[in-house]
Amino acid sequence: MGNLIRLSRFFVVMLWMVFGIHSLQAQLLPYEIVTVNGQSCYKYRVKSGEGLYSVSRIFSVPVAEILRHNPGSNSGLQSGQELLIPIIGATQGDLPVPAQSGDSQLHPATDQNNTFTHTVVKGETVYSISRMYHTTVDQINRLNPGAAEGIAEGAILTIPQRRVLSEEKEKNYRYHTILPKETLYSVSRTYHLKPEDVVRANPGLSAETFQIGKTIRIPFFESYEVVMPFEKQTTNIIHTVARGETLYSIAGKYGVTVPDIEQKNPMLSGGLKANMELIVPVQRSKVEGVNPSSEKEANNLLSQQRPSQRVDVMKVGLLLPFLDQTSRGHLRLQEYYEGFLLAVEELKNNGANLELYVFEIGKGNDTGKLESLLGTLEIQSLNLIIGGVSDVQIKLLSDFSRSHNIQYVVPFSQSNGEVFSNGNMFQVNPLTSITHTKAVSFFVRKFRNANIIFVNGGYNDENEFIFELQSALKKKNLPFGSIGDAATLSSSIMPLLRREKENVIVPVSSDAGTLRQIINELKKLHESNPEFATPLFGYPDWQTYSNLTDEYHLFGTYFYTPFFADEQAAETKRFNESFRRWYGRNPMETYPGYGMWGYDTGLFFLTALQRYGLHFEQHVDRVTVPSLLFPFRFERLNNWGGLINGGLYIIHYDTDGKIHKIDQSR
């Protein structure tokens, strides 16, 4: 008996060893593994007819990762070409390993009926994510303990599935996080849709963005419909019991369990009998019933672009509340229009055939005039709409642009949520969160070897930016110091200063009084200690303090901003001269300048429409114009929403008296 027990234990150990060997073999695909720049990669030779998308499916690796390790492969693959395929999660000396429990970035939960996952990208906040998915900050924080303290790029958040149904069917959708091995075809089969339906609901979807862990929108769902992934769905098969068969043998034949069969067939409580007809819930194979040509056609949809439809006469509408005198807004909008007209004139001089329609749309939340305008054939025949100021105006124009498939530009607002769900929409004014993230990224790169000192006190505390910056510094193990009061800076800062390094001074407040106080204290410091380098780093507001610009040069000041016009630059002077010649006056002194704002917006979007036609959004990253105020870099934050300008300048007033505009948009 003792020998039998020992043998049994030995047999169990052997089983675990065999299982472990097979598990390891399953991890190692039959390709040579090499290490390049510390990253373990498979060497893979391309087969005839294979493209990037099909290769990415073999290895469950995003197309973007393959492109990153194989520069030039985005122009197409050749039969026999050798690719390096990164092994996700493996570095030098590692073997590829399965994702650990909780690693939802590689293996999102398969049941997405109640929740799905979202991978945080640069510049996102819990608030912006809640707007994107039509949920609330509280709901996201409740599902993700710790999110209230801040979220980092790459973090995986659990998001509640959307449940609200609209009377307008085309507005009904749920969300789906792409699982390992899923294809566009299998996702469309999961939801009983055509692949074209999924692509149509996600204007930003492509071979590069259809990646494991990314989220897509699924149209036409029923509010509480329970859906399982295509490969997890079952088909009921009728099996006639043959003489000699057992429930165990039948279950083995179909790859199901005995309890699965018993659950579907209550009459089995009386025993199994020959010729009995049983319902067998067979799990659908992922490839069962899949036509290879249909799979290929679906994949090809991800590489196709809508044909560029050029227009003989560009019809552009400018719809603004020109008569709304609230806070003298009508004067700013008039100047915006005047700047826009200068761009129109420039385009016409360069051969553009263009008709501009200008409409007064009413004040604030009074939408009667706008609703009436949207019912006219004149508006419905436009190729491009620019306008809307209030949230209700933007909502009406967004719905109109979606239903009539017209490109729509929001020139001013940065807080409306429409851009997260309207693929035809462009937002010129960047999100503050994106601006902060790009400014922090610049700061960490530029001053990683500097001595960083924060100065507390003052009004208009920039808490969000300071929190993000200090978090990034801690993550990089970059030390920084802090001074409690700007008023005593010259005496309290000495122990923190370093002669061998730049001492970067970062006020936590953006107000002019605090900045003036810091500058005066630094002047005192430099009178007795001229050897210290103390550049300042600050905020967009700093460009409005025109009486401090001479002092900026004293210390080599930097600040970040989504817009900036150097009044001494030749292009700025040319614009001001043209404006005076046309309108007999100088532009108003506002920040930003509304005349230049209108000019930049008109120049960019009219150029895009002229060059690339009605579907210019597919080529917007190739549109470059000599803008005066804004850097333009439009990006989609998700696969179904519109494009938001992520442009950013770092302005540097150097000690030689020059001003440098450093474009950090990309």
LOMITOR-790858 format. One record per residue (C-alpha): x, y, z; residue in one letter. Coordinates in steps of 0.5 Angstrom, whole numbers, padded with zeros to 4 digits, always signed. Each point is the difference from the previous one (the first is absolute). Example, Ala and Ser with C-alpha at 12.3 -4.5 7.8 and 13.67 -1.06 7.14 Angstrom:
BEGIN
+0025-0009+0016A;+0002+0007-0002S;
This chain:
BEGIN
+0000+0000+0000M;+0006+0005+0002G;+0003-0002-0007N;-0007+0002-0003L;+0000+0007+0003I;+0007+0001-0002R;-0001-0002-0007L;-0007+0004+0000S;+0004+0007+0002R;+0006-0002-0005F;-0006+0000-0005F;-0003+0006+0002V;+0007+0004+0000V;+0002-0003-0007M;-0007+0003-0003L;+0002+0007+0003W;+0006-0001-0003M;-0003-0002-0007V;-0005+0005+0000F;+0006+0006+0002G;+0004-0003-0006I;-0006+0001-0005H;-0002+0007+0003S;+0007+0002-0001L;+0000-0003-0007Q;-0007+0004-0001A;+0004+0006+0001Q;+0006-0001-0004L;-0003+0001-0008L;+0005-0004-0004P;+0004+0006-0003Y;+0007+0002+0002E;+0001+0005+0006I;+0005+0005+0000V;+0001+0006+0004T;+0000+0007-0003V;+0002+0006+0004N;-0002-0004+0007G;-0007-0002-0003Q;-0001-0007-0002S;-0003-0001-0007C;-0002-0006-0004Y;+0003+0000-0007K;-0006-0001-0005Y;+0000-0001-0008R;-0006+0003-0003V;-0004-0005-0005K;-0003+0002-0006S;-0006+0004+0000G;+0001+0002+0008E;+0000+0007+0002G;+0001+0004+0007L;-0007-0002+0002Y;+0000-0007-0001S;+0007-0001+0003V;-0002+0004+0006S;-0006-0005+0001R;+0005-0006+0000I;+0004+0003+0006F;-0005+0004+0004S;+0004+0006-0001V;-0002+0007-0002P;+0001+0002-0007V;+0004+0007+0003A;+0004-0005+0004E;+0002-0003-0007I;+0001+0006-0003L;+0005+0003+0006R;+0004-0006-0001H;+0000+0000-0007N;+0001+0007-0003P;-0002+0000-0007G;-0005-0006+0000S;-0006+0005+0000N;+0001+0001-0008S;-0002-0008-0001G;+0003-0007+0002L;+0003-0004-0006Q;+0000-0008+0000S;+0007-0002+0004G;+0001+0006+0004Q;+0002-0001+0007E;-0003+0004+0005L;+0002+0001+0008L;-0007-0002+0004I;+0001+0003+0007P;-0002-0005+0005I;-0005+0004+0005I;+0003+0000+0007G;+0007-0003-0002A;+0006+0004+0001T;+0008-0003-0001Q;+0000-0007+0003G;-0007-0001+0001D;-0004-0005-0003L;-0007+0002-0002P;-0005-0001+0006V;-0008+0000+0000P;-0003+0007+0003A;+0000-0001+0008Q;-0007+0001+0003S;-0003+0007+0000G;+0004+0001-0006D;-0006+0003-0004S;+0005+0004-0005Q;+0001-0007-0004L;-0006-0004+0002H;-0006+0004+0001P;-0006-0003+0004A;-0004-0004-0005T;-0007+0002+0003D;-0001+0007-0002Q;-0007+0000+0001N;+0000+0004+0006N;+0007+0003+0000T;+0006+0001-0005F;+0007+0003+0001T;+0003+0006-0003H;+0008+0001+0000T;+0002+0007+0002V;+0004+0004-0006V;+0003+0007+0001K;-0004+0006+0003G;-0006-0004+0002E;-0003+0001+0006T;-0006-0004+0004V;-0004+0006-0002Y;+0001+0000-0007S;+0000-0008+0000I;-0007+0001+0003S;-0002+0005-0006R;+0002-0005-0005M;-0004-0006+0003Y;-0006+0004+0002H;+0001-0002+0007T;+0002+0004+0007T;+0006+0001+0003V;-0003-0003+0007D;-0001-0007-0004Q;+0007+0000-0003I;+0003+0001+0007N;-0005-0005+0003R;+0002-0005-0005L;+0008+0002+0001N;+0002+0001+0007P;+0006+0005+0000G;-0002+0003-0007A;-0003+0006+0004A;+0008+0002+0002E;+0002+0000-0007G;+0001-0005-0006I;+0006-0001-0004A;+0001-0001-0007E;-0001-0008-0002G;-0004-0001+0006A;-0006-0005-0001I;-0007+0003+0002L;-0006-0004+0001T;-0006+0004-0003I;-0007-0001+0001P;-0004-0003-0006Q;-0005+0005-0003R;-0007-0001+0001R;-0004+0006-0002V;-0004-0001-0007L;-0002+0005-0004S;-0006+0001-0005E;+0004+0001-0005E;+0003-0007-0002K;+0007+0003-0003E;+0002+0003+0006K;-0001-0007+0004N;+0007-0003+0001Y;+0004-0004+0005R;+0007-0001+0001Y;+0005-0006-0001H;+0007+0000+0002T;+0004-0004-0005I;+0002-0007+0002L;+0006-0004-0002P;+0000-0004-0006K;-0007+0004-0002E;+0000+0003-0007T;-0005+0005-0003L;-0004-0006-0003Y;-0001-0004+0007S;-0002+0006+0003V;-0005+0002-0005S;-0003-0008+0001R;+0000+0001+0008T;-0005+0006-0001Y;-0004-0003-0006H;+0003+0006-0004L;+0003+0001-0007K;+0008+0002+0000P;-0003+0006-0003E;-0004+0002+0005D;+0005+0000+0005V;+0005+0004-0004V;-0006+0005-0001R;+0000+0001+0007A;+0007+0001+0001N;+0003+0005-0005P;+0007+0000+0003G;+0000-0008-0001L;+0006-0002-0004S;+0005-0006+0000A;+0004+0004+0005E;-0005+0002+0005T;-0004-0007+0000F;+0005-0002+0006Q;-0001-0005+0006I;-0002+0004+0006G;-0003+0006-0005K;-0007+0001+0001T;-0005+0001-0006I;-0008+0002+0000R;-0005-0005-0002I;-0006+0003-0003P;-0008-0002+0000F;+0000-0004+0007F;-0006-0002+0004E;+0001+0003+0007S;+0001-0006+0004Y;+0002-0005-0005E;+0005-0005+0002V;+0005-0002-0005V;+0006-0004+0001M;+0006+0000-0005P;-0001-0004-0007F;+0005-0006+0002E;-0004+0000+0007K;-0007-0001-0003Q;-0003-0007+0000T;-0005-0003-0005T;-0005-0005+0002N;+0001-0007-0004I;-0005-0006+0000I;+0004-0006+0002H;-0004-0007-0001T;+0003-0005+0005V;+0003-0006-0003A;+0000-0007+0004R;+0006+0000+0005G;+0001+0007+0000E;+0001+0003+0007T;-0001+0008+0002L;+0007+0000+0001Y;+0002-0003-0007S;-0005+0005-0003I;+0003+0006+0004A;+0007-0002-0003G;-0003+0000-0007K;-0002+0007+0000Y;+0005+0003+0005G;-0005+0002+0005V;-0001-0003+0008T;-0005-0005+0002V;-0003+0006+0004P;-0001+0004-0006D;-0004-0005-0003I;-0004-0002+0006E;-0002+0007+0001Q;-0003+0001-0007K;-0004-0007+0001N;-0004-0001+0006P;-0003-0006-0002M;+0007-0004+0001L;-0002+0000+0008S;-0003-0007-0003G;+0006-0002-0003G;+0003+0000-0007L;-0003-0005-0005K;+0001-0002-0007A;-0003+0005-0006N;-0001+0005+0005M;+0001+0007-0003E;+0004+0005+0004L;+0002+0007+0000I;+0007+0001+0000V;+0003+0007+0001P;+0006+0000-0004V;+0005+0006+0000Q;+0001+0003-0006R;+0007+0000-0003S;+0003+0006-0002K;+0001-0002-0007V;-0007-0004-0001E;-0004+0003-0006G;+0005+0005-0001V;+0002+0001-0008N;+0007+0002+0000P;-0002+0005-0006S;-0005+0003+0005S;+0006+0001+0005E;+0005+0003-0005K;-0006+0005-0003E;-0001+0002+0008A;+0007+0001+0001N;+0001+0004-0006N;-0005+0005+0002L;+0005+0002+0005L;+0005+0002-0005S;-0005+0004-0005Q;-0001+0007+0000Q;-0006+0004-0002R;+0001+0002-0007P;+0002+0007+0000S;-0006+0004-0003Q;+0003+0007-0003R;-0005+0005-0001V;-0001+0005-0005D;-0002+0006+0004V;+0001+0000+0008M;-0006+0002+0004K;+0002+0002+0007V;-0005+0003+0005G;+0002+0004+0006L;-0005+0000+0005L;+0001+0004+0006L;-0004+0005+0005P;+0002+0006-0003F;-0005+0004+0004L;+0001-0002+0007D;+0003+0006+0003Q;+0001-0004+0007T;+0007+0002+0003S;+0001+0003-0007R;+0001-0006-0003G;-0003+0002-0007H;+0006+0005-0001L;+0005-0007+0001R;-0005-0004-0005L;+0000+0006-0005Q;+0008+0000+0000E;+0000-0007+0000Y;-0004+0000-0007Y;+0005+0006-0002E;+0006-0005+0001G;-0004-0006-0004F;-0001+0005-0006L;+0007+0001+0000L;+0001-0007-0001A;-0005-0001-0005V;+0003+0006-0004E;+0007-0004+0000E;-0003-0007-0002L;-0004+0004-0006K;+0006+0003-0002N;+0003-0007+0000N;-0005-0003-0005G;-0005-0002+0005A;-0008+0000-0002N;-0003+0002+0006L;-0007+0002+0002E;-0001+0002+0007L;-0006+0001+0004Y;-0001+0004+0006V;-0006-0001+0005F;-0002+0003+0007E;-0002-0006+0004I;-0003+0004+0006G;+0002+0001+0007K;+0002-0005+0005G;-0005-0005+0002N;-0005+0002-0005D;+0000-0005-0006T;-0006+0002-0004G;+0004+0004-0005K;+0005-0005-0001L;-0005-0006+0000E;-0004+0004-0006S;+0007+0001-0003L;+0001-0008+0000L;-0006-0001-0004G;+0002+0004-0006T;+0003-0003-0006L;+0005+0005+0000E;+0003-0003+0006I;-0001-0007-0002Q;+0004+0001-0006S;+0007+0002+0004L;+0006-0004+0000N;+0003+0003+0006L;-0003+0004+0006I;+0004+0004+0005I;-0004+0003+0006G;-0004-0001+0006G;+0002+0003+0007V;-0005-0002+0006S;+0000-0008+0001D;-0008+0000-0002V;+0003+0003-0007Q;+0005-0005-0001I;-0004-0005+0002K;-0005+0002-0006L;+0005+0001-0005L;+0004-0007+0002S;-0007-0004-0001D;-0001+0004-0006F;+0007-0002-0003S;+0000-0007+0002R;-0007-0001-0003S;+0002+0004-0007H;+0007-0003+0000N;+0003+0007+0000I;+0007+0002+0003Q;-0001+0004+0006Y;+0005+0005+0004V;-0001+0002+0007V;+0005+0007+0000P;-0001+0002+0008F;-0003-0005+0005S;+0005-0005+0003Q;-0005-0003+0005S;-0006-0003-0004N;+0000-0007+0000G;-0003-0001-0007E;+0007-0001-0003V;+0001-0007+0003F;-0006-0003-0004S;+0000+0004-0006N;+0005-0003-0006G;-0002+0006-0004N;+0003+0005+0005M;+0006+0004+0001F;+0002+0004+0007Q;+0005+0006-0001V;+0001+0002+0007N;+0004-0006+0003P;-0003-0003+0007L;+0004+0002+0006T;+0002-0007+0002S;+0004-0001-0007I;+0003+0007+0001T;+0002-0002+0007H;+0003-0007-0002T;+0004+0003-0006K;+0003+0005+0004A;+0002-0004+0006V;+0003-0005-0006S;+0004+0006-0002F;+0002+0002+0007F;+0003-0007+0002V;+0004-0001-0006R;+0003+0007+0000K;+0001+0001+0007F;+0002-0007+0002R;+0007+0002+0002N;-0002+0007+0003A;-0001+0002+0008N;-0008+0001+0000I;-0003+0004+0005I;-0008+0002+0001F;-0002+0006+0003V;-0006+0000+0004N;-0005+0006+0001G;-0004+0004-0004G;-0007+0000-0003Y;-0003-0004-0006N;+0004-0006+0002D;+0001-0005-0006E;-0001-0006+0005N;-0001-0005-0006E;+0006+0001-0004F;+0004+0001+0006I;-0003-0007+0003F;+0002-0003-0007E;+0007+0003-0001L;+0002-0002+0007Q;-0003-0007-0001S;+0004-0001-0006A;+0006+0002+0003L;-0001-0005+0006K;-0001-0005-0005K;+0007+0001-0003K;+0003+0001+0006N;+0002+0007-0001L;+0001+0004+0006P;-0003+0007+0002F;-0001+0005+0005G;-0005+0005+0003S;+0000+0007+0002I;-0006+0002+0005G;-0001+0007-0002D;+0002+0005-0006A;+0001+0006+0004A;+0006-0003+0004T;+0003-0004-0006L;+0007+0004-0001S;+0002-0002+0007S;-0003-0007+0001S;+0002-0002-0007I;+0007+0000+0001M;+0001-0007+0004P;-0004-0003-0006L;+0004+0003-0006L;+0006-0004-0004R;+0005+0004-0003R;+0002-0006-0005E;-0007-0001-0003K;-0006+0004-0002E;-0005+0002+0005N;-0007+0000-0003V;-0005+0004+0004I;-0007-0003-0001V;-0006+0005+0004P;-0006-0004+0002V;-0004+0006-0002S;-0001+0003-0006S;-0002+0007+0002D;+0004+0006-0002A;+0001+0003+0007G;+0003-0006+0002T;+0004-0001-0006L;+0003+0008+0001R;+0001-0002+0007Q;+0005-0006-0002I;+0003+0004-0005I;+0002+0006+0005N;+0003-0005+0005E;+0004-0004-0006L;+0003+0007-0002K;+0002+0001+0007K;+0003-0007+0000L;+0004+0001-0006H;+0003+0007+0002E;+0004-0004+0006S;+0000-0006-0004N;+0001+0001-0007P;+0003-0007-0002E;-0007-0004+0001F;-0004-0002-0006A;-0008+0001+0002T;-0004-0001-0006P;-0008+0000+0002L;-0005-0004-0003F;-0007+0001+0000G;-0007+0001-0003Y;-0004+0002-0006P;-0003+0006+0004D;+0007+0003+0000W;+0000+0002-0007Q;-0005+0005+0002T;+0004+0004+0005Y;+0003+0005-0005S;+0004+0004+0005N;+0004-0006+0002L;+0003-0002-0007T;+0007+0003+0001D;+0000-0003+0007E;-0001-0007-0003Y;+0006+0001-0004H;+0005+0001+0006L;-0001-0007+0002F;-0002-0004-0006G;-0007-0001+0001T;-0004-0006-0002Y;-0008-0001+0000F;-0005-0004-0004Y;-0006+0002-0004T;-0004-0003-0005P;+0000+0007-0004F;+0005+0005-0001F;+0002+0006-0005A;+0006+0004+0001D;-0001+0007-0002E;+0007+0001-0002Q;-0001-0006-0005A;+0000+0002-0008A;-0006-0004-0001E;-0004+0003+0006T;+0002+0007-0003K;-0002-0002-0007R;-0007-0002+0003F;-0001+0006+0004N;+0001+0004-0006E;-0005-0003-0004S;-0005+0000+0005F;+0001+0008+0000R;+0000+0000-0007R;-0007-0003-0001W;-0003+0002+0007Y;+0003+0007+0001G;+0002-0002+0007R;+0005-0004+0004N;-0003-0007+0003P;-0002+0000+0007M;+0005-0002+0006E;-0003-0006+0002T;+0003-0007+0002Y;+0000-0003-0005P;-0001+0005-0005G;-0007-0002-0003Y;+0002+0003-0007G;+0006-0005-0001M;-0005-0006+0003W;-0004+0001-0005G;+0005+0001-0006Y;+0004-0007+0003D;-0007-0004+0000T;-0002+0002-0007G;+0007-0001-0003L;+0001-0007+0003F;-0007-0003-0001F;-0001+0004-0007L;+0006-0003-0002T;-0001-0007+0002A;-0007+0000-0004L;+0003+0003-0006Q;+0006-0005+0000R;-0004-0006+0002Y;-0007+0001-0001G;-0006-0002+0004L;+0004-0006+0004H;+0006+0004+0002F;+0000-0002+0007E;+0003-0006-0002Q;+0006+0004-0002H;+0000+0005+0005V;+0007-0001+0003D;+0003+0001-0007R;-0003+0007+0000V;+0005+0006+0001T;-0001+0007+0000V;+0004+0006+0002P;-0005+0002+0006S;+0001+0006+0005L;-0003-0002+0006L;-0001-0007+0001F;+0004-0007-0001P;-0005-0005-0003F;+0001-0007+0001R;-0007-0004+0000F;-0001-0006+0003E;-0006-0005+0002R;+0000-0002+0007L;-0004-0006-0002N;-0002-0004-0006N;-0007+0003-0001W;+0001+0007+0003G;+0002+0006-0004G;+0007+0004+0000L;+0003+0004+0005I;+0005+0005-0001N;+0006-0002+0004G;+0005+0006-0002G;+0005+0003+0006L;+0005+0005-0001Y;+0006+0001+0006I;+0002+0007-0001I;+0007+0002+0002H;+0002+0007+0002Y;+0008-0001-0001D;+0005+0004+0004T;+0002+0003-0007D;-0007+0003-0001G;-0003-0005-0005K;-0006-0003+0001I;-0001-0007-0003H;-0006-0004-0001K;+0001-0007+0001I;-0005-0005-0003D;-0002-0006+0004Q;-0006-0002-0003S;+0002-0007-0002R;
